[in-house]
Amino acid sequence: VVVHIQSSDGSFEDTLSTQAMANGDWKVILEQPMPNGGDYTLWLECAKCVNVDDMDALYNVTFGDVYYCAGQSNMELDMHYTFTRNITYDAIANGKYQNIRYRTMYEIDATAPSYVVPVNTNPKYQWNYPPNNESLDAFSAACWYFAQSLHDNYGVTDVN
């Protein structure tokens, strides 16, 4: 298995390779820690796959800390209903918070262990990046303001 990593601005490029185990599992270890943020594309190719020309790609990959906001009704208040949303929207329009990525999860059956989030092609449940008023309007205010405070108060510029 070969993994190609490239930043969207072309400032970083690397190729890593590894052997798949008998069951098909594999992993690569990055030689150097990646800086937080970024917008990377990862191409995966497999020499022993059925169709050697097949390459899968992951787009808009970022590195860094991921914060999960979870709750029940306390997470339901949308940004649309908050008093300071217009200040946030103006800041976004002026280029602030551009590397905050967010998404709303749908309810899934968590009775069995799962190591990946099931695929969902509904745009409502996709990662939003960079922020925009339309998708942010229906997003959890508690989660957004947490990410915004990390950015404003602690200098964490890449929040996922």
Salt bridges, closest charged atoms under 4 A:
GLU45 OE2 - HIS4 NE2 2.38
ASP137 OD2 - HIS80 ND1 3.04
ASP152 OD1 - LYS96 NZ 3.28
ASP152 OD1 - HIS151 ND1 3.28
